[in-house]
Amino acid sequence: MSAPVRTPVGYNRSGVRLSWGGEVIDYVFLVVTGVIAYHGITYRDEDGESDTGHLLFGCIALVFFLRVLLVDILKLV
């Protein structure tokens, strides 16, 4: 019985690099943070008032959305 083959982290037994790809994760992150930012900024309660917590987390999500869009996707900075 032979010893199991140890491969470096991120590689399969054939030596092929396993990765999701940075761009796929960036686009998924953009979609998720974009939805969170939109919901947080546009949310209104029954009286038509904005909730401070929704606005806060919506603005935080918008900052992360813009950072990934400008730095990682468009490479402007």
NORKANOR-V665335 format. One record per run of one state. SS is the DSSP state (H for helix, E for strand, L for the rest). FROM is the first residue (numbers start at 0). TO is the last residue. If there is no record, write none. Layout:
SS;FROM;TO, SS;FROM;TO
//
This chain:
L;0;9, E;10;10, L;11;15, E;16;16, L;17;20, H;21;41, L;42;50, H;51;72, L;73;76
//
